[in-house]
Amino acid sequence: MRRRKSDYFRNSQLATMAQRNYAIQNPIASTVTAPMCGVSPCDGPADVKLHLNGRNIQFHSYAARGPSETMTDVVDDGTISPSAAISSVAFAPDICISGGRGDVRKVRR
């Protein structure tokens, strides 16, 4: 990290921003409302394949979700882990707090 003039804190900021950008550009975005973001290992709805909005989507129960470096082995069924966004608040407070507020508003409906 030092050779790239980075450290744990800066790397965590960049990772948080990258996850938010992924969530916003997510191809399953019709099921996700930005700025809600937070992809992390978590429980999902079930291990089933469903046809939604003209697409076949493989849903998972517990899985490690999120983008990968190569984007070839992405596990993403649209499941959002609110704790993933909230836990990064120290690194990117603006986007994490607004994302957390979005999560709360979504749940209250």
A tleap script that builds the chain and sets N, CA, C and O, in Angstrom:
source leaprc.protein.ff14SB
mol = sequence {
  NMET ARG ARG ARG LYS SER ASP TYR PHE ARG
  ASN SER GLN LEU ALA THR MET ALA GLN ARG
  ASN TYR ALA ILE GLN ASN PRO ILE ALA SER
  THR VAL THR ALA PRO MET CYS GLY VAL SER
  PRO CYS ASP GLY PRO ALA ASP VAL LYS LEU
  HIE LEU ASN GLY ARG ASN ILE GLN PHE HIE
  SER TYR ALA ALA ARG GLY PRO SER GLU THR
  MET THR ASP VAL VAL ASP ASP GLY THR ILE
  SER PRO SER ALA ALA ILE SER SER VAL ALA
  PHE ALA PRO ASP ILE CYS ILE SER GLY GLY
  ARG GLY ASP VAL ARG LYS VAL ARG CARG
}
set mol.1.N position { 0.809 -1.179 0.000 }
set mol.1.CA position { 0.000 0.000 0.000 }
set mol.1.C position { 0.863 1.257 0.000 }
set mol.1.O position { 0.525 2.240 -0.660 }
set mol.2.N position { 1.954 1.235 0.721 }
set mol.2.CA position { 2.791 2.435 0.802 }
set mol.2.C position { 3.366 2.807 -0.557 }
set mol.2.O position { 3.509 3.990 -0.866 }
set mol.3.N position { 3.699 1.808 -1.374 }
set mol.3.CA position { 4.235 2.111 -2.704 }
set mol.3.C position { 3.202 2.856 -3.549 }
set mol.3.O position { 3.563 3.624 -4.440 }
set mol.4.N position { 1.943 2.633 -3.274 }
set mol.4.CA position { 0.870 3.313 -4.018 }
set mol.4.C position { 0.364 4.544 -3.285 }
set mol.4.O position { -0.681 5.099 -3.623 }
set mol.5.N position { 1.127 4.964 -2.266 }
set mol.5.CA position { 0.766 6.136 -1.454 }
set mol.5.C position { -0.642 6.015 -0.903 }
set mol.5.O position { -1.452 6.937 -0.993 }
set mol.6.N position { -0.911 4.849 -0.330 }
set mol.6.CA position { -2.210 4.576 0.264 }
set mol.6.C position { -2.005 3.990 1.649 }
set mol.6.O position { -0.892 3.611 2.014 }
set mol.7.N position { -3.068 3.920 2.406 }
set mol.7.CA position { -3.042 3.288 3.707 }
set mol.7.C position { -4.406 2.653 3.943 }
set mol.7.O position { -5.284 2.724 3.083 }
set mol.8.N position { -4.585 2.040 5.095 }
set mol.8.CA position { -5.833 1.330 5.385 }
set mol.8.C position { -7.033 2.261 5.263 }
set mol.8.O position { -8.053 1.897 4.677 }
set mol.9.N position { -6.905 3.483 5.829 }
set mol.9.CA position { -8.020 4.420 5.825 }
set mol.9.C position { -8.381 4.825 4.396 }
set mol.9.O position { -9.552 4.774 4.017 }
set mol.10.N position { -7.397 5.223 3.607 }
set mol.10.CA position { -7.664 5.649 2.224 }
set mol.10.C position { -8.198 4.486 1.397 }
set mol.10.O position { -9.112 4.667 0.592 }
set mol.11.N position { -7.648 3.319 1.584 }
set mol.11.CA position { -8.123 2.145 0.855 }
set mol.11.C position { -9.584 1.851 1.202 }
set mol.11.O position { -10.367 1.481 0.327 }
set mol.12.N position { -9.949 2.013 2.467 }
set mol.12.CA position { -11.327 1.788 2.892 }
set mol.12.C position { -12.264 2.845 2.314 }
set mol.12.O position { -13.405 2.536 1.970 }
set mol.13.N position { -11.794 4.092 2.202 }
set mol.13.CA position { -12.592 5.139 1.555 }
set mol.13.C position { -12.867 4.768 0.094 }
set mol.13.O position { -14.003 4.841 -0.375 }
set mol.14.N position { -11.819 4.374 -0.604 }
set mol.14.CA position { -11.968 4.017 -2.021 }
set mol.14.C position { -12.879 2.815 -2.200 }
set mol.14.O position { -13.687 2.777 -3.128 }
set mol.15.N position { -12.752 1.832 -1.316 }
set mol.15.CA position { -13.608 0.646 -1.406 }
set mol.15.C position { -15.068 1.012 -1.161 }
set mol.15.O position { -15.960 0.495 -1.834 }
set mol.16.N position { -15.315 1.899 -0.204 }
set mol.16.CA position { -16.684 2.328 0.088 }
set mol.16.C position { -17.281 3.050 -1.110 }
set mol.16.O position { -18.426 2.796 -1.483 }
set mol.17.N position { -16.511 3.948 -1.715 }
set mol.17.CA position { -17.000 4.668 -2.894 }
set mol.17.C position { -17.227 3.722 -4.073 }
set mol.17.O position { -18.192 3.877 -4.822 }
set mol.18.N position { -16.336 2.743 -4.235 }
set mol.18.CA position { -16.491 1.782 -5.326 }
set mol.18.C position { -17.752 0.948 -5.140 }
set mol.18.O position { -18.466 0.683 -6.107 }
set mol.19.N position { -18.031 0.533 -3.907 }
set mol.19.CA position { -19.247 -0.247 -3.662 }
set mol.19.C position { -20.492 0.578 -3.921 }
set mol.19.O position { -21.470 0.067 -4.466 }
set mol.20.N position { -20.472 1.855 -3.538 }
set mol.20.CA position { -21.627 2.719 -3.797 }
set mol.20.C position { -21.830 2.881 -5.302 }
set mol.20.O position { -22.954 2.787 -5.795 }
set mol.21.N position { -20.738 3.126 -6.030 }
set mol.21.CA position { -20.848 3.276 -7.489 }
set mol.21.C position { -21.377 1.999 -8.131 }
set mol.21.O position { -22.187 2.047 -9.057 }
set mol.22.N position { -20.912 0.859 -7.631 }
set mol.22.CA position { -21.413 -0.416 -8.155 }
set mol.22.C position { -22.913 -0.536 -7.911 }
set mol.22.O position { -23.658 -0.939 -8.805 }
set mol.23.N position { -23.359 -0.190 -6.706 }
set mol.23.CA position { -24.777 -0.299 -6.377 }
set mol.23.C position { -25.627 0.610 -7.261 }
set mol.23.O position { -26.729 0.236 -7.662 }
set mol.24.N position { -25.116 1.796 -7.564 }
set mol.24.CA position { -25.862 2.727 -8.408 }
set mol.24.C position { -25.930 2.228 -9.849 }
set mol.24.O position { -26.966 2.364 -10.500 }
set mol.25.N position { -24.834 1.651 -10.355 }
set mol.25.CA position { -24.781 1.182 -11.731 }
set mol.25.C position { -25.243 -0.263 -11.881 }
set mol.25.O position { -25.232 -0.816 -12.980 }
set mol.26.N position { -25.643 -0.859 -10.784 }
set mol.26.CA position { -26.038 -2.261 -10.733 }
set mol.26.C position { -27.100 -2.601 -11.786 }
set mol.26.O position { -28.107 -1.902 -11.895 }
set mol.27.N position { -26.882 -3.662 -12.554 }
set mol.27.CA position { -27.882 -4.064 -13.547 }
set mol.27.C position { -29.200 -4.511 -12.928 }
set mol.27.O position { -30.204 -4.609 -13.634 }
set mol.28.N position { -29.223 -4.782 -11.642 }
set mol.28.CA position { -30.457 -5.157 -10.970 }
set mol.28.C position { -31.013 -3.920 -10.257 }
set mol.28.O position { -31.788 -4.040 -9.308 }
set mol.29.N position { -30.615 -2.742 -10.718 }
set mol.29.CA position { -30.969 -1.488 -10.051 }
set mol.29.C position { -32.468 -1.287 -9.915 }
set mol.29.O position { -32.905 -0.521 -9.056 }
set mol.30.N position { -33.264 -1.953 -10.735 }
set mol.30.CA position { -34.714 -1.778 -10.614 }
set mol.30.C position { -35.217 -2.321 -9.275 }
set mol.30.O position { -36.310 -1.964 -8.835 }
set mol.31.N position { -34.433 -3.172 -8.631 }
set mol.31.CA position { -34.835 -3.688 -7.320 }
set mol.31.C position { -34.141 -2.944 -6.192 }
set mol.31.O position { -34.430 -3.185 -5.020 }
set mol.32.N position { -33.232 -2.046 -6.529 }
set mol.32.CA position { -32.444 -1.329 -5.537 }
set mol.32.C position { -32.614 0.164 -5.768 }
set mol.32.O position { -32.577 0.625 -6.909 }
set mol.33.N position { -32.799 0.909 -4.711 }
set mol.33.CA position { -32.944 2.353 -4.835 }
set mol.33.C position { -31.697 3.039 -4.306 }
set mol.33.O position { -31.408 2.963 -3.112 }
set mol.34.N position { -30.952 3.711 -5.184 }
set mol.34.CA position { -29.794 4.482 -4.740 }
set mol.34.C position { -30.316 5.619 -3.876 }
set mol.34.O position { -31.402 6.121 -4.169 }
set mol.35.N position { -29.635 6.053 -2.852 }
set mol.35.CA position { -28.262 5.706 -2.552 }
set mol.35.C position { -28.103 4.511 -1.625 }
set mol.35.O position { -27.067 4.380 -0.974 }
set mol.36.N position { -29.099 3.637 -1.548 }
set mol.36.CA position { -28.923 2.432 -0.735 }
set mol.36.C position { -27.795 1.604 -1.328 }
set mol.36.O position { -27.816 1.264 -2.511 }
set mol.37.N position { -26.844 1.293 -0.527 }
set mol.37.CA position { -25.766 0.443 -1.021 }
set mol.37.C position { -25.192 -0.312 0.156 }
set mol.37.O position { -25.314 0.119 1.302 }
set mol.38.N position { -24.590 -1.395 -0.118 }
set mol.38.CA position { -23.984 -2.201 0.917 }
set mol.38.C position { -24.012 -3.661 0.522 }
set mol.38.O position { -24.911 -4.408 0.908 }
set mol.39.N position { -23.016 -4.056 -0.253 }
set mol.39.CA position { -22.930 -5.454 -0.639 }
set mol.39.C position { -21.902 -6.118 0.255 }
set mol.39.O position { -20.778 -5.640 0.406 }
set mol.40.N position { -22.306 -7.214 0.833 }
set mol.40.CA position { -21.498 -7.881 1.842 }
set mol.40.C position { -22.045 -9.291 2.011 }
set mol.40.O position { -23.184 -9.556 1.627 }
set mol.41.N position { -21.259 -10.197 2.575 }
set mol.41.CA position { -21.844 -11.496 2.886 }
set mol.41.C position { -23.038 -11.318 3.811 }
set mol.41.O position { -22.936 -10.677 4.857 }
set mol.42.N position { -24.162 -11.887 3.420 }
set mol.42.CA position { -25.374 -11.770 4.233 }
set mol.42.C position { -26.413 -12.781 3.752 }
set mol.42.O position { -26.247 -13.431 2.719 }
set mol.43.N position { -27.481 -12.892 4.529 }
set mol.43.CA position { -28.593 -13.753 4.136 }
set mol.43.C position { -29.419 -13.081 3.051 }
set mol.43.O position { -29.665 -11.875 3.092 }
set mol.44.N position { -29.838 -13.875 2.091 }
set mol.44.CA position { -30.715 -13.399 1.038 }
set mol.44.C position { -32.049 -14.108 1.125 }
set mol.44.O position { -32.326 -14.798 2.106 }
set mol.45.N position { -32.883 -13.943 0.099 }
set mol.45.CA position { -34.244 -14.480 0.176 }
set mol.45.C position { -34.329 -16.005 0.141 }
set mol.45.O position { -35.050 -16.592 0.947 }
set mol.46.N position { -33.614 -16.655 -0.769 }
set mol.46.CA position { -33.699 -18.121 -0.911 }
set mol.46.C position { -32.774 -18.556 -2.032 }
set mol.46.O position { -32.283 -17.721 -2.791 }
set mol.47.N position { -32.536 -19.839 -2.141 }
set mol.47.CA position { -31.760 -20.398 -3.251 }
set mol.47.C position { -32.724 -20.802 -4.354 }
set mol.47.O position { -33.072 -21.975 -4.493 }
set mol.48.N position { -33.151 -19.818 -5.136 }
set mol.48.CA position { -34.104 -20.062 -6.224 }
set mol.48.C position { -33.751 -19.184 -7.424 }
set mol.48.O position { -33.088 -18.156 -7.284 }
set mol.49.N position { -34.200 -19.604 -8.592 }
set mol.49.CA position { -34.072 -18.789 -9.793 }
set mol.49.C position { -35.470 -18.304 -10.148 }
set mol.49.O position { -36.403 -19.098 -10.269 }
set mol.50.N position { -35.608 -16.976 -10.316 }
set mol.50.CA position { -36.898 -16.387 -10.644 }
set mol.50.C position { -36.782 -15.513 -11.883 }
set mol.50.O position { -35.713 -14.984 -12.191 }
set mol.51.N position { -37.879 -15.373 -12.577 }
set mol.51.CA position { -37.943 -14.492 -13.744 }
set mol.51.C position { -38.608 -13.192 -13.295 }
set mol.51.O position { -39.805 -13.175 -13.007 }
set mol.52.N position { -37.839 -12.102 -13.235 }
set mol.52.CA position { -38.345 -10.808 -12.791 }
set mol.52.C position { -37.947 -9.725 -13.783 }
set mol.52.O position { -36.807 -9.679 -14.246 }
set mol.53.N position { -38.886 -8.868 -14.099 }
set mol.53.CA position { -38.610 -7.742 -14.996 }
set mol.53.C position { -37.906 -8.170 -16.280 }
set mol.53.O position { -37.000 -7.491 -16.763 }
set mol.54.N position { -38.336 -9.299 -16.820 }
set mol.54.CA position { -37.770 -9.787 -18.075 }
set mol.54.C position { -36.408 -10.441 -17.956 }
set mol.54.O position { -35.762 -10.699 -18.971 }
set mol.55.N position { -35.960 -10.714 -16.750 }
set mol.55.CA position { -34.631 -11.321 -16.558 }
set mol.55.C position { -34.739 -12.526 -15.646 }
set mol.55.O position { -35.574 -12.561 -14.742 }
set mol.56.N position { -33.888 -13.515 -15.887 }
set mol.56.CA position { -33.751 -14.641 -14.970 }
set mol.56.C position { -32.691 -14.257 -13.948 }
set mol.56.O position { -31.559 -13.931 -14.305 }
set mol.57.N position { -33.064 -14.298 -12.684 }
set mol.57.CA position { -32.133 -13.920 -11.622 }
set mol.57.C position { -32.001 -15.078 -10.646 }
set mol.57.O position { -32.993 -15.599 -10.138 }
set mol.58.N position { -30.766 -15.468 -10.394 }
set mol.58.CA position { -30.478 -16.510 -9.411 }
set mol.58.C position { -30.364 -15.850 -8.045 }
set mol.58.O position { -29.447 -15.065 -7.805 }
set mol.59.N position { -31.290 -16.165 -7.156 }
set mol.59.CA position { -31.242 -15.657 -5.796 }
set mol.59.C position { -30.518 -16.660 -4.918 }
set mol.59.O position { -30.471 -17.853 -5.219 }
set mol.60.N position { -29.953 -16.159 -3.826 }
set mol.60.CA position { -29.175 -16.995 -2.913 }
set mol.60.C position { -29.649 -16.762 -1.485 }
set mol.60.O position { -30.167 -15.697 -1.147 }
set mol.61.N position { -29.460 -17.783 -0.656 }
set mol.61.CA position { -29.662 -17.554 0.774 }
set mol.61.C position { -28.367 -16.886 1.256 }
set mol.61.O position { -28.064 -15.783 0.802 }
set mol.62.N position { -27.610 -17.492 2.135 }
set mol.62.CA position { -26.368 -16.849 2.581 }
set mol.62.C position { -25.331 -16.931 1.479 }
set mol.62.O position { -25.078 -18.004 0.932 }
set mol.63.N position { -24.724 -15.782 1.152 }
set mol.63.CA position { -23.679 -15.760 0.120 }
set mol.63.C position { -22.809 -14.525 0.311 }
set mol.63.O position { -23.239 -13.519 0.875 }
set mol.64.N position { -21.583 -14.626 -0.172 }
set mol.64.CA position { -20.704 -13.460 -0.233 }
set mol.64.C position { -21.068 -12.706 -1.504 }
set mol.64.O position { -20.815 -13.183 -2.610 }
set mol.65.N position { -21.651 -11.549 -1.346 }
set mol.65.CA position { -22.149 -10.776 -2.485 }
set mol.65.C position { -21.195 -9.655 -2.840 }
set mol.65.O position { -20.377 -9.229 -2.026 }
set mol.66.N position { -21.317 -9.181 -4.084 }
set mol.66.CA position { -20.605 -7.977 -4.473 }
set mol.66.C position { -19.767 -8.129 -5.714 }
set mol.66.O position { -19.636 -9.217 -6.273 }
set mol.67.N position { -19.202 -7.013 -6.136 }
set mol.67.CA position { -18.371 -7.009 -7.333 }
set mol.67.C position { -17.050 -7.710 -7.067 }
set mol.67.O position { -16.621 -7.848 -5.921 }
set mol.68.N position { -16.423 -8.141 -8.129 }
set mol.68.CA position { -15.102 -8.754 -8.008 }
set mol.68.C position { -14.129 -7.940 -8.855 }
set mol.68.O position { -14.536 -7.093 -9.650 }
set mol.69.N position { -12.863 -8.204 -8.677 }
set mol.69.CA position { -11.852 -7.465 -9.428 }
set mol.69.C position { -12.021 -7.667 -10.928 }
set mol.69.O position { -11.839 -6.736 -11.711 }
set mol.70.N position { -12.367 -8.880 -11.320 }
set mol.70.CA position { -12.494 -9.169 -12.749 }
set mol.70.C position { -13.923 -9.039 -13.251 }
set mol.70.O position { -14.158 -9.037 -14.459 }
set mol.71.N position { -14.887 -8.930 -12.326 }
set mol.71.CA position { -16.312 -8.837 -12.637 }
set mol.71.C position { -16.827 -10.075 -13.375 }
set mol.71.O position { -17.885 -10.022 -14.004 }
set mol.72.N position { -16.092 -11.184 -13.305 }
set mol.72.CA position { -16.556 -12.411 -13.947 }
set mol.72.C position { -17.240 -13.353 -12.966 }
set mol.72.O position { -18.003 -14.230 -13.373 }
set mol.73.N position { -16.973 -13.176 -11.689 }
set mol.73.CA position { -17.565 -14.072 -10.700 }
set mol.73.C position { -18.390 -13.284 -9.676 }
set mol.73.O position { -18.293 -13.513 -8.470 }
set mol.74.N position { -19.194 -12.360 -10.181 }
set mol.74.CA position { -20.020 -11.509 -9.323 }
set mol.74.C position { -21.202 -12.309 -8.795 }
set mol.74.O position { -21.899 -12.977 -9.559 }
set mol.75.N position { -21.423 -12.242 -7.497 }
set mol.75.CA position { -22.616 -12.816 -6.874 }
set mol.75.C position { -23.466 -11.636 -6.445 }
set mol.75.O position { -23.149 -10.961 -5.465 }
set mol.76.N position { -24.550 -11.385 -7.176 }
set mol.76.CA position { -25.390 -10.243 -6.859 }
set mol.76.C position { -26.817 -10.534 -7.274 }
set mol.76.O position { -27.122 -10.628 -8.463 }
set mol.77.N position { -27.682 -10.676 -6.295 }
set mol.77.CA position { -29.106 -10.888 -6.587 }
set mol.77.C position { -29.932 -9.693 -6.153 }
set mol.77.O position { -31.156 -9.777 -6.050 }
set mol.78.N position { -29.253 -8.569 -5.897 }
set mol.78.CA position { -29.948 -7.365 -5.482 }
set mol.78.C position { -30.141 -7.250 -3.985 }
set mol.78.O position { -30.714 -6.270 -3.511 }
set mol.79.N position { -29.673 -8.238 -3.228 }
set mol.79.CA position { -29.811 -8.188 -1.776 }
set mol.79.C position { -28.874 -7.135 -1.213 }
set mol.79.O position { -27.683 -7.118 -1.526 }
set mol.80.N position { -29.409 -6.266 -0.390 }
set mol.80.CA position { -28.636 -5.191 0.221 }
set mol.80.C position { -28.450 -5.494 1.709 }
set mol.80.O position { -29.383 -5.914 2.394 }
set mol.81.N position { -27.239 -5.274 2.186 }
set mol.81.CA position { -26.934 -5.433 3.604 }
set mol.81.C position { -26.756 -4.042 4.203 }
set mol.81.O position { -25.683 -3.453 4.071 }
set mol.82.N position { -27.782 -3.506 4.859 }
set mol.82.CA position { -27.664 -2.151 5.417 }
set mol.82.C position { -26.466 -1.988 6.336 }
set mol.82.O position { -25.867 -0.913 6.386 }
set mol.83.N position { -26.111 -3.028 7.055 }
set mol.83.CA position { -24.979 -2.904 7.975 }
set mol.83.C position { -23.667 -2.676 7.227 }
set mol.83.O position { -22.736 -2.099 7.789 }
set mol.84.N position { -23.575 -3.111 5.986 }
set mol.84.CA position { -22.343 -2.897 5.209 }
set mol.84.C position { -22.128 -1.415 4.936 }
set mol.84.O position { -21.012 -0.915 5.076 }
set mol.85.N position { -23.182 -0.712 4.550 }
set mol.85.CA position { -23.047 0.724 4.293 }
set mol.85.C position { -22.812 1.485 5.589 }
set mol.85.O position { -21.950 2.362 5.649 }
set mol.86.N position { -23.566 1.159 6.615 }
set mol.86.CA position { -23.459 1.880 7.885 }
set mol.86.C position { -22.088 1.669 8.522 }
set mol.86.O position { -21.550 2.590 9.136 }
set mol.87.N position { -21.515 0.475 8.386 }
set mol.87.CA position { -20.241 0.199 9.053 }
set mol.87.C position { -19.064 0.937 8.427 }
set mol.87.O position { -17.981 0.970 9.011 }
set mol.88.N position { -19.254 1.526 7.256 }
set mol.88.CA position { -18.184 2.294 6.620 }
set mol.88.C position { -18.295 3.785 6.891 }
set mol.88.O position { -17.608 4.582 6.252 }
set mol.89.N position { -19.149 4.172 7.831 }
set mol.89.CA position { -19.402 5.589 8.086 }
set mol.89.C position { -18.130 6.355 8.467 }
set mol.89.O position { -18.030 7.548 8.178 }
set mol.90.N position { -17.177 5.710 9.097 }
set mol.90.CA position { -15.934 6.396 9.469 }
set mol.90.C position { -15.095 6.756 8.254 }
set mol.90.O position { -14.296 7.691 8.306 }
set mol.91.N position { -15.267 6.029 7.171 }
set mol.91.CA position { -14.446 6.241 5.978 }
set mol.91.C position { -15.093 7.187 4.971 }
set mol.91.O position { -14.386 7.922 4.282 }
set mol.92.N position { -16.402 7.184 4.874 }
set mol.92.CA position { -17.111 8.027 3.909 }
set mol.92.C position { -18.454 8.428 4.505 }
set mol.92.O position { -19.496 7.940 4.068 }
set mol.93.N position { -18.438 9.313 5.498 }
set mol.93.CA position { -19.668 9.621 6.224 }
set mol.93.C position { -20.807 10.145 5.352 }
set mol.93.O position { -21.961 9.771 5.565 }
set mol.94.N position { -20.511 10.991 4.388 }
set mol.94.CA position { -21.579 11.573 3.574 }
set mol.94.C position { -22.396 10.513 2.845 }
set mol.94.O position { -23.625 10.516 2.906 }
set mol.95.N position { -21.703 9.602 2.154 }
set mol.95.CA position { -22.461 8.607 1.379 }
set mol.95.C position { -23.051 7.523 2.273 }
set mol.95.O position { -24.106 6.975 1.954 }
set mol.96.N position { -22.399 7.204 3.377 }
set mol.96.CA position { -22.928 6.162 4.258 }
set mol.96.C position { -24.154 6.635 5.025 }
set mol.96.O position { -25.112 5.881 5.196 }
set mol.97.N position { -24.126 7.879 5.487 }
set mol.97.CA position { -25.281 8.394 6.219 }
set mol.97.C position { -26.468 8.564 5.284 }
set mol.97.O position { -27.592 8.217 5.645 }
set mol.98.N position { -26.234 9.095 4.083 }
set mol.98.CA position { -27.358 9.234 3.147 }
set mol.98.C position { -27.876 7.860 2.736 }
set mol.98.O position { -29.081 7.686 2.555 }
set mol.99.N position { -26.995 6.896 2.588 }
set mol.99.CA position { -27.429 5.532 2.270 }
set mol.99.C position { -28.225 4.919 3.405 }
set mol.99.O position { -29.225 4.239 3.174 }
set mol.100.N position { -27.783 5.161 4.637 }
set mol.100.CA position { -28.503 4.657 5.798 }
set mol.100.C position { -29.884 5.277 5.906 }
set mol.100.O position { -30.850 4.595 6.249 }
set mol.101.N position { -29.981 6.557 5.617 }
set mol.101.CA position { -31.284 7.212 5.637 }
set mol.101.C position { -32.197 6.625 4.567 }
set mol.101.O position { -33.395 6.449 4.786 }
set mol.102.N position { -31.616 6.326 3.411 }
set mol.102.CA position { -32.406 5.688 2.351 }
set mol.102.C position { -32.912 4.331 2.784 }
set mol.102.O position { -34.046 3.962 2.477 }
set mol.103.N position { -32.078 3.580 3.500 }
set mol.103.CA position { -32.485 2.266 3.999 }
set mol.103.C position { -33.662 2.396 4.952 }
set mol.103.O position { -34.633 1.645 4.857 }
set mol.104.N position { -33.572 3.359 5.876 }
set mol.104.CA position { -34.627 3.546 6.868 }
set mol.104.C position { -35.929 3.961 6.188 }
set mol.104.O position { -36.991 3.434 6.519 }
set mol.105.N position { -35.861 4.893 5.247 }
set mol.105.CA position { -37.074 5.325 4.550 }
set mol.105.C position { -37.706 4.162 3.785 }
set mol.105.O position { -38.930 4.037 3.737 }
set mol.106.N position { -36.877 3.323 3.195 }
set mol.106.CA position { -37.391 2.181 2.429 }
set mol.106.C position { -38.112 1.211 3.351 }
set mol.106.O position { -39.168 0.693 2.987 }
set mol.107.N position { -37.567 0.952 4.541 }
set mol.107.CA position { -38.158 0.009 5.482 }
set mol.107.C position { -39.461 0.562 6.065 }
set mol.107.O position { -40.397 -0.198 6.311 }
set mol.108.N position { -39.526 1.854 6.283 }
set mol.108.CA position { -40.717 2.468 6.885 }
set mol.108.C position { -41.928 2.402 5.965 }
set mol.108.O position { -43.057 2.456 6.453 }
set mol.109.N position { -41.742 2.290 4.667 }
set mol.109.CA position { -42.878 2.288 3.724 }
set mol.109.C position { -43.735 1.088 3.857 }
set mol.109.O position { -44.721 0.950 3.134 }
savepdb mol mol.pdb
quit
